[in-house]
Amino acid sequence: MSNLTIGQEIRLENLTKQYPNTAKPAVSNFNLTIPAGECVVFVGPSGCGKTTTMKMINRIIEPTSGKIFIGGEDVTHTPAHELRRNIGYVIQQIGLFPHLTIADNVATVPQLLGWDKTKTRARVNELMELVGLDPAEYGSRYSKQLSGGQQQRVGVARALAADPAVLLMDEPFGATDPITRLRLQKEFRALQRELKKTVVFVTHDFEEALLLGDRIAVLSDQSTVEQYGTPLEILSSPKSAKVKSFVGEAASVRMLGLVSLASVEVSKTKVDGPTLPETATLREAMEAFITGANAINVENRGSLSFEQLQHSISATRAKAI
């Protein structure tokens, strides 16, 4: 893969949006720093202001007051068309142009930026391969010839085409069926680990936030930040009743899907059993034992017995109490 632009820090200071003829702001004095190269998920109930907040970052919605910094630069008053050259945008409705081929859809932004044909074609092919669509097979097709999941992959590729440092995603997988949604979520998580863009991801689905977020901002009315932290921090130490309502009763079970085998105690010997990568979770290890393994190998580390797994699960559940 060619050298790609890595993410930049986003800092939002006292960001406010007051619509005309309304009693209170849709977003009030929102403050948050999104670290470079991380995926931060805004999660909260419908109407709490999370999408409005995200759309102020690329100024699809102009803030009433407050400041937006990207990469340390104040972009609050940067011409919007210049700002958006460095920000990719993916939405639930996808918005593919039906009269253009898939390759031409992905090429839209590079062409607008004046890239030459050779550079554009190479970038289109690279990104289609990156999202799992063979350009030779899918490049000449039209959007109506693709499944919903394939269309979303094209939407992600198009958003990445000009190599932006920042990617905004507004419930991009919400319109797909549950099986396709989970597959797209896992594919995007793997893609983000490779690309290290700065991602702001909006969802009302807490499970999706846990799966995708390096950090989660739990929002309530007017985009009030109830809690901002890693998934483990929020599951183990919810700071308000509203956060607890999102976490629910199954916090300990959810935590098993967040703790990787890189952090558990293992034996140094190798065993006759399946091998899981260090990035596999306690939940995945438990599934391996349920399906018949007597012990498992942890890639580059050693082996894990059922007793060691039980100890790690007990320690994880204790943190959630």
Secondary structure, 3 states (H helix, E strand, C coil): CCCCCCCCCEEEEEEEECCCCCCCCCEEEEEEEECCCCEEEEECCCCCCHHHHHHHHCCCCCCCEEEEEECCEECCCCCHHHHHHHEEEEECCCCCCCCCEHHHHHCHHHHHCCCCHHHHHHHHHHHHHHCCCCHHHHCCCEHHHCCHHHHHHHHHHHHHCCCCCEEEEECCCCCCCHHHHHHHHHHHHHHHHHHCCEEEEEECCHHHHHHHCCEEEEEEHHHEEEEEECHHHHHHCCCCHHHHHHHCCCHHHHHHCCCEHHHCCCECCCCCCCEECCCCEHHHHHHHHHCCCCEEEECCCEEEEHHHHHHHHHHHHHHCC
